[in-house]
Amino acid sequence: MATQSLIDITSLSPKFQDLYAKAKDFVENECIPAEKTFELQMGQNENRWKIIPAVLEELKVKARALGLWNLFLNQDYPEGPGLTNLEYSLIAEVTGRSPKLAPEAMNCSAPDTGNMEVFAKYGTPAQKEKWLKPLLDGKIRSAFAMTEPRVASSDATNIETAIRREGNEYVVNGLKWWISGAGDPRCAVYLLMGKTDPDNKNPHRQQSIVIIPANAPGITVVRPMKVFGYDDAPEGHCEIIFKDVRVPVENIILGEGRGFEVIQGRLGPGRIHHCMRCIGMAERGLELMINRVTDPNRRTFGKTLAEHGTIVTDIATSRIEIDQCRFLVLSAARKIDLAKAKGAMKEIGMAKIVAPNMLLNVLDRSMQAHGAAGISQDTPLAHFYASARTLRYADGPDAVHQAQIGKVELRRAAEISAKIKEQKAKGDLMAVNAKL
């Protein structure tokens, strides 16, 4: 991997260096070799949603024994190992090389990571005991229910799901979809975003987050949604009906009307985790491409593929794009360490746009170099590509982030205009004096 040439790993904490070395070895020598076994152990037909491949649980035991567990909880959380966001970002890149197995094996997979952060940051002691503790132990999984099919969910003020208080309970009614993790038989809890005060004049104070046990009466998992034909079993991305689902008022997160505050606190670091995993996937995609084009048995027009100029150019372009993206994402992670997520929204937004698009470009070149095999089940490239395309929607579509970045830049307009005006005045004066 090229990370070592881009950042001095030895300048970071000794604890990180140890975990980073272990993570690289674990992913390369345990997770990637186990991918084929995972697929073979997957259930067939309906059993795809009932069976958890044994090899995954074996990897979890190995990872935990190595101390590769809950690494995403940064130094602000006593439940974690105390890494900075910058340090964990580098480990997230490593796990991205085996995105189906490594993150979950290390209890660092979405949506659990974001949900655990919500419980750790905003949960009451009772909520932490009931939900955070088993999530940290890897005994249960979770889902975050926000997106809805009947509205433009990229603007979360449009969310329609109703959370109505009746006495000591909240009654939830609504339709959600693309709820990642909801198909997993281990999924025990949902964090759901809906409206407790739809008439509030402040559109960002209408929403709340409530905890809903996955086995609560009134929940119907309608179907798993597919991404280019992939169902991502056993976790899946499901459409769910909530019909008169009742939960105690104690299940509110932080308080009524504070849903936006919670999701912003949840999404910042999580977006960086996705971005760094993108880089890990891109690195593996490039390696597969290099391995393919240097195969002496694959020759076209009398030359190996690597001897064709277009292939060399594609490899160089991929390397440039990966390294550019890595610098951008690590810069965002560092900004979070210095200014928290709220102070790094521009940098997070830029990384969130660039990383999935970079990954799509790198994978497309690798797929092209593989010929028809590149879009088949014989390599991970096609599945990587499907996952990368979803990330241009997940945690906010590109257009939303671009709008936010543009608005931040435009705040500098008065300062820029004043500077240019002053420079012009000085230039005019210098020109007059030069004539004299």
C-alpha positions in Angstrom: 0.0 0.0 0.0 1.1 3.5 -0.7 0.0 5.2 2.5 3.5 5.0 4.1 4.9 7.2 1.4 2.2 9.9 2.0 2.3 10.2 5.7 5.0 9.4 8.3 3.3 6.7 10.3 6.1 6.7 12.9 5.1 10.3 13.9 1.8 9.0 15.2 1.2 7.4 18.6 2.8 4.1 19.5 -0.6 2.6 20.2 -1.7 3.5 16.7 1.4 2.1 15.1 0.9 -1.2 16.8 -2.8 -1.4 15.9 -2.1 -0.3 12.3 0.5 -3.0 11.8 -1.9 -5.6 13.2 -4.8 -4.3 11.1 -2.7 -4.6 7.9 -1.7 -8.1 8.7 -5.2 -9.1 9.7 -6.9 -7.8 6.6 -4.3 -9.1 4.1 -3.7 -12.5 5.7 -7.1 -13.3 7.3 -9.9 -11.3 5.8 -9.1 -11.3 2.1 -8.3 -15.0 2.0 -11.6 -15.6 3.9 -13.8 -13.8 1.3 -14.4 -17.0 -0.8 -15.3 -19.0 2.3 -17.8 -16.3 3.4 -19.6 -16.5 0.0 -19.7 -20.4 0.1 -21.1 -20.3 3.6 -23.9 -17.8 2.8 -27.4 -19.3 2.9 -29.3 -19.8 -0.3 -32.7 -18.2 -1.2 -34.5 -17.2 2.0 -31.7 -18.5 4.1 -29.6 -15.7 2.9 -31.4 -13.6 5.6 -31.1 -16.2 8.3 -27.5 -17.5 8.2 -24.4 -15.7 9.3 -21.3 -17.4 7.8 -19.3 -19.0 10.5 -16.0 -17.6 9.1 -17.2 -14.1 10.0 -17.6 -15.0 13.7 -14.2 -16.7 13.6 -12.7 -13.5 12.3 -14.4 -11.4 15.0 -12.8 -13.6 17.7 -9.3 -13.2 16.1 -9.7 -9.4 15.7 -10.8 -8.9 19.3 -7.9 -11.0 20.6 -5.6 -8.7 18.6 -7.1 -5.6 20.1 -8.6 -4.7 16.8 -12.0 -3.8 18.2 -14.2 -0.7 18.3 -11.3 1.4 17.0 -13.7 3.9 15.5 -14.5 5.4 18.9 -12.0 8.3 19.0 -10.3 9.9 21.9 -13.5 11.7 23.0 -15.1 8.4 24.1 -13.9 6.4 27.1 -15.3 3.2 25.5 -12.7 3.4 22.6 -9.0 2.9 22.4 -8.2 6.6 22.3 -7.2 7.0 18.6 -7.5 10.4 16.9 -9.8 10.7 13.8 -6.7 10.9 11.7 -5.3 7.7 13.1 -8.5 5.8 12.8 -8.9 7.0 9.2 -5.7 5.2 8.2 -7.0 2.0 9.8 -10.3 2.5 8.0 -8.4 2.6 4.7 -6.9 -0.8 5.5 -10.3 -2.3 6.3 -11.7 -1.0 3.0 -9.5 -3.5 1.2 -12.0 -6.2 2.4 -15.1 -4.1 2.9 -17.5 -7.0 3.4 -15.5 -8.7 6.2 -12.9 -6.5 7.8 -15.0 -3.7 9.2 -17.5 -6.0 10.8 -14.8 -8.4 12.0 -13.3 -5.4 13.9 -16.8 -4.2 15.1 -16.2 -1.1 13.0 -19.0 -1.4 10.3 -21.8 1.0 9.4 -24.5 1.6 10.5 -23.4 0.3 13.9 -20.5 2.7 14.2 -22.7 5.7 13.8 -25.4 4.3 16.1 -22.8 3.5 18.8 -21.6 7.0 18.6 -25.1 8.3 19.1 -25.6 6.1 22.2 -22.1 7.0 23.5 -22.5 10.7 22.9 -26.2 11.3 23.6 -27.5 8.2 25.4 -28.8 8.1 28.9 -27.1 5.6 31.3 -30.1 3.2 30.9 -29.9 3.5 27.0 -26.2 2.8 27.1 -26.7 -0.2 29.3 -29.4 -1.7 27.2 -28.2 -0.9 23.7 -24.6 0.4 23.6 -23.1 -2.3 25.7 -24.2 -5.2 23.5 -23.3 -3.3 20.4 -19.8 -2.7 21.7 -19.6 -6.4 22.5 -20.6 -7.3 18.9 -23.6 -9.3 20.3 -26.3 -7.4 18.3 -26.5 -5.2 15.3 -28.5 -2.1 14.5 -30.1 0.1 11.8 -30.7 3.8 11.3 -34.2 4.5 9.8 -34.3 7.9 8.1 -34.8 7.7 4.3 -38.3 7.7 2.9 -39.6 6.8 -0.6 -42.4 9.3 -0.8 -40.3 12.5 -0.3 -37.0 13.9 -1.3 -35.0 12.6 1.7 -31.9 14.5 0.7 -33.6 17.4 2.5 -34.3 15.8 5.9 -36.9 18.5 6.7 -39.2 16.6 4.3 -39.3 13.5 6.5 -42.9 12.5 7.1 -42.8 9.7 9.6 -44.9 10.7 12.6 -43.8 10.3 16.2 -46.8 11.2 18.3 -46.9 11.2 22.1 -49.7 9.5 23.8 -49.3 9.5 27.6 -46.0 7.8 28.5 -45.5 6.4 25.0 -44.6 7.5 21.5 -46.6 6.1 18.6 -44.7 5.8 15.4 -46.2 5.6 11.9 -44.3 5.8 8.6 -42.7 4.2 5.7 -38.9 4.0 5.4 -36.6 2.4 2.9 -32.9 1.8 2.2 -32.5 1.0 5.9 -29.1 -0.7 5.9 -28.7 -3.6 8.3 -32.4 -4.2 8.9 -32.4 -7.6 7.1 -29.8 -9.0 9.5 -31.2 -11.5 12.0 -28.9 -10.0 14.6 -30.4 -6.5 14.2 -32.0 -5.7 17.5 -32.6 -2.0 17.5 -33.5 0.9 15.1 -32.7 4.5 15.6 -35.6 6.2 13.8 -35.9 9.8 12.7 -39.4 11.3 12.5 -41.4 14.4 13.4 -42.6 15.0 16.9 -43.6 18.7 16.2 -44.5 19.0 12.5 -46.0 22.5 13.0 -42.9 24.0 14.6 -42.0 27.2 12.7 -38.3 26.2 12.8 -38.1 23.3 10.3 -35.0 22.0 12.0 -36.8 21.6 15.3 -39.6 19.4 14.1 -37.6 16.1 14.1 -36.6 13.7 16.8 -34.7 10.4 17.1 -36.4 7.5 18.9 -35.1 4.0 19.8 -37.3 1.2 18.5 -36.6 -2.4 19.4 -36.5 -4.4 16.1 -39.1 -6.9 17.6 -41.6 -4.2 18.5 -45.2 -5.0 17.3 -46.2 -3.1 14.2 -42.9 -3.4 12.3 -43.1 -5.0 8.9 -39.9 -5.5 6.8 -41.4 -5.4 3.3 -38.5 -6.3 1.1 -34.7 -5.9 0.7 -33.7 -3.2 -1.9 -31.1 -4.2 -4.5 -28.2 -2.2 -5.8 -27.5 -3.2 -9.4 -28.9 -6.6 -8.5 -26.9 -7.0 -5.2 -29.0 -7.6 -2.1 -26.0 -7.3 0.3 -27.4 -10.1 2.4 -27.5 -10.8 5.3 -27.6 -7.2 6.3 -29.4 -5.7 3.3 -31.0 -2.4 2.8 -34.7 -2.8 3.5 -38.1 -1.1 3.1 -40.0 -1.1 6.4 -43.5 -0.1 7.5 -43.9 1.2 11.0 -47.6 0.9 11.9 -48.7 2.2 15.3 -45.4 1.1 16.8 -45.3 2.1 20.5 -42.2 2.8 22.6 -41.8 4.4 26.0 -41.0 8.1 26.2 -37.7 7.1 27.7 -36.6 6.0 24.2 -36.2 9.5 22.9 -32.6 10.5 22.1 -31.4 13.8 23.7 -34.9 15.2 23.6 -37.8 16.2 21.3 -36.9 18.5 18.4 -33.2 17.6 18.5 -33.0 15.1 15.7 -30.9 17.3 13.4 -28.4 17.9 16.2 -28.1 14.2 16.7 -27.7 13.3 13.0 -25.1 16.0 12.4 -23.1 14.6 15.4 -23.5 11.1 14.0 -22.6 11.8 10.3 -19.4 13.8 10.5 -16.8 11.2 11.4 -18.8 8.4 9.7 -18.5 10.2 6.4 -14.7 10.2 6.8 -14.8 6.4 7.6 -16.6 5.8 4.3 -14.1 7.9 2.4 -11.1 6.1 3.8 -12.6 2.7 3.1 -13.2 4.0 -0.5 -9.4 4.6 -0.7 -8.7 1.0 0.5 -11.1 -0.4 -2.1 -9.4 1.7 -4.8 -6.0 0.5 -3.8 -7.1 -3.1 -4.1 -8.8 -2.3 -7.4 -5.5 -0.9 -8.7 -3.5 -3.9 -7.5 -5.9 -6.2 -9.2 -5.5 -4.2 -12.4 -1.7 -4.3 -12.2 -1.7 -8.0 -11.5 -4.0 -8.5 -14.6 -2.1 -6.4 -17.1 1.3 -7.9 -16.2 0.1 -11.5 -16.6 2.4 -12.9 -19.4 -0.3 -15.2 -20.6 -2.5 -12.2 -21.6 -1.1 -10.6 -24.7 -2.8 -8.5 -27.4 -1.3 -7.6 -30.7 2.0 -9.2 -29.7 2.4 -7.3 -26.3 1.4 -7.8 -22.7 -1.4 -5.4 -21.6 1.1 -3.5 -19.5 3.1 -2.7 -22.7 0.2 -0.7 -24.2 0.4 3.0 -23.6 -3.3 3.4 -22.7 -2.9 0.9 -19.9 0.2 2.7 -18.5 -1.7 6.0 -18.6 -4.7 4.5 -16.8 -2.5 3.1 -14.0 -0.7 6.4 -13.6 -4.1 8.3 -13.5 -5.4 6.0 -10.9 -2.4 6.4 -8.7 -2.6 10.2 -8.9 -6.3 10.2 -8.1 -6.0 7.9 -5.1 -3.2 9.9 -3.6 -4.9 13.2 -4.1 -8.0 11.8 -2.5 -6.1 10.4 0.5 -4.5 13.8 1.2 -7.9 15.4 1.1 -9.6 12.9 3.4 -6.8 12.9 5.9 -6.9 16.7 5.9 -10.6 16.5 6.8 -9.9 13.9 9.5 -7.3 16.2 11.0 -9.7 19.1 10.9 -12.2 17.1 12.9 -9.5 16.5 15.5 -8.8 20.2 15.7 -12.3 21.7 15.3 -14.8 18.9 15.8 -17.2 17.8 13.0 -19.1 21.1 13.0 -15.9 23.0 12.3 -14.9 20.7 9.5 -18.1 20.6 7.5 -16.5 22.0 4.3 -13.6 19.6 4.5 -15.9 16.7 5.2 -18.2 17.6 2.3 -15.3 17.9 -0.1 -14.0 14.5 0.9 -17.5 12.9 0.7 -17.8 14.1 -2.9 -14.3 13.2 -4.1 -13.8 9.8 -2.6 -16.7 7.8 -4.2 -16.1 9.4 -7.5 -12.4 8.7 -7.4 -13.2 5.0 -6.5 -15.7 4.7 -9.4 -13.0 6.0 -11.8 -10.3 3.6 -10.5 -12.6 0.6 -10.5 -13.8 1.4 -14.0 -10.3 1.4 -15.4 -9.5 -1.9 -13.5 -12.7 -3.5 -14.8 -11.9 -2.4 -18.4 -8.4 -4.0 -18.1 -10.0 -7.2 -16.9 -12.3 -7.4 -19.9 -15.6 -9.3 -19.3 -14.2 -10.8 -16.1 -14.2 -7.3 -14.6 -18.0 -7.1 -14.5 -18.5 -10.7 -13.4 -18.6 -12.5 -10.0 -15.0 -13.7 -10.5 -13.5 -10.5 -9.1 -14.7 -8.2 -6.3 -14.6 -5.2 -8.7 -18.3 -5.2 -9.8 -19.5 -5.4 -6.2 -17.1 -2.7 -5.2 -18.4 -0.5 -8.0 -22.0 -1.0 -6.9 -21.1 0.0 -3.3 -19.2 3.0 -4.5 -22.1 4.2 -6.5 -24.4 4.1 -3.5 -22.0 6.3 -1.6 -22.8 9.2 -3.9 -26.2 9.1 -2.2 -25.5 7.8 1.3 -25.0 10.4 4.1 -26.1 13.1 1.7 -25.9 13.2 -2.2 -23.1 15.0 -4.0 -25.3 18.0 -4.9 -26.2 18.7 -1.3 -22.5 18.7 -0.3 -21.6 20.9 -3.3 -24.2 23.4 -2.3 -22.9 23.6 1.2 -19.3 24.0 0.1 -20.3 26.7 -2.4 -22.1 28.6 0.3 -19.1 28.5 2.6 -16.9 29.8 -0.2 -19.3 32.6 -1.0 -19.0 33.9 2.6 -15.6 35.1 1.6 -17.0 37.4 -1.1 -16.8 40.6 0.9 -13.2 39.9 2.1 -12.1 39.0 -1.4 -13.7 42.1 -3.0 -12.1 44.4 -0.4 -8.7 42.7 -1.0 -9.0 43.1 -4.8 -10.1 46.7 -4.5 -7.2 47.5 -2.3 -4.8 45.8 -4.6 -6.2 47.8 -7.6 -5.8 51.0 -5.7 -2.2 50.2 -4.8 -1.5 49.2 -8.4 -3.0 52.4 -9.7 -0.9 54.5 -7.3 2.3 52.6 -8.2 1.6 53.2 -11.9 1.1 56.9 -11.3 4.3 57.2 -9.3 6.2 55.2 -12.0 5.2 57.7 -14.6 6.6 60.5 -12.4 
